[in-house]
Amino acid sequence: MGGWFDVVMGGWFGVVMGGWFDVVMGGWFDVVKGGWFDVVMGGWFDVVKGGWFDVVMGGWFDVVMGGWFGVVKGGWFGVVMGGWFGVVMGGWFGVVMGGWFDVVMGGWFDVVKGGWFGVVMGGWFGVVMGGWFDVVKGGWCDVVMGGWFGVVRLSLPPEFSEEEAFIRPVVVQVGGHPGEHTLNHKWKVDWSTYLASNRSWVVVEAAVRGGAGQDLGLVYKPGWKLGQLEAHDHIQVTRSLLEQLEFLDGARVAVVGWGHGGHNAARITTQDTSDPPTFVCTALINPITDWSLYASYYSEKYMGTAKVVPGGNYRGYEESSLLLQAGTFKNRSLLLVHGSADTDVHPDHTLKFSRALTKSGVIFRQQTYTDEGHDLDRVEMHLYRTLEQYISSSFPPYTEEELSLLFGKGPLP
């Protein structure tokens, strides 16, 4: 029909004439003519003309004109003009100008300028600049390193104060499978709470590449090489914290992992090649030592097939197998714990690993819980006492200089 084009299909109705295009479907109505674009759907109303953009949906209202951007919804208000960005919602207030970003919500306060990132929540404050991270009073922190972004939670002793020069041992708890949400704001009391409150140790938990809450490209980054990136990231985060936080005792750092986390903790030890090592001792609880021994539905989801076929990942399985890396545990402190009735990670993992360690001449400790499953529920208290005693005995004795820092005083007479 000349330049006209009409379509009727069910509830659809469309018209095209030159630059025009109209569509009606139920409550929808769209118009395109040149730079104009209008939409009506229920309470929605959108307009685009050149640099303008307006939206009304319920209490929402957005405007874009050139470099401007505004949002209004109930108590919300946002403005962008050039490099500025501001948000107000109840107690919230945020401003971005250039590289700056500030947020205040109750006790929260965040600052970003260039590579800087700072957090204040309640009594704590943290700053990240590149590999930097400073904490004055404990809780959560965020670390930006390279092209990835990690979240770190520090469980600090209740008596901790930034004004005192105490140094405290560190226990790094390593998480598990890709996509796992290891860190959240849920209140809990667990072993890390005990270590912080009764031993005055600092417990570090980090959500690194492979964890939930990140870009999918980072979540699936460890695929086909499980343990490699997770170990690398935990090592880098730990070293960054040790360099910047004076209250962390760099000579007394332990790493603990359970199940998949046990595999990652072991890989941390194999990749920790600094002299002296960053991690003094390693505790592996029901660890996965070889992915070809684990459930295929899980292993092949992240690692592909171990067969030597086109598209296979035989090399990836070999490189991730702890059985072939047993020799790297020489002169390292290692504790293996496994339940004999574990149906998730079969005891065969630890038995084969211990045999490989023995063949390599590695001296290690091993503890078996008879008739206990993967969670070790019935022997939980015994397990935690074992871990505490093992870690404490693995830490080197304090020198006089360290004792002076430990107790926050001058050199001992």
PyMOL commands that set and color helices and strands:
alter all, ss='L'
color gray80, all
select helices_A, chain A and resi 191-198+216-219+228-244+260-271+291-293+296-303+314-320+322-324+326-329+348-359+377-394+400-406
alter helices_A, ss='H'
color red, helices_A
select strands_A, chain A and resi 4-9+12-17+20-25+28-33+36-41+44-49+52-57+60-65+68-73+76-80+85-89+92-96+101-105+108-112+116-121+124-129+134-135+140-145+148-155+168-174+202-207+248-258+281-285+333-339+365-369
alter strands_A, ss='S'
color yellow, strands_A
deselect
rebuild
show_as cartoon
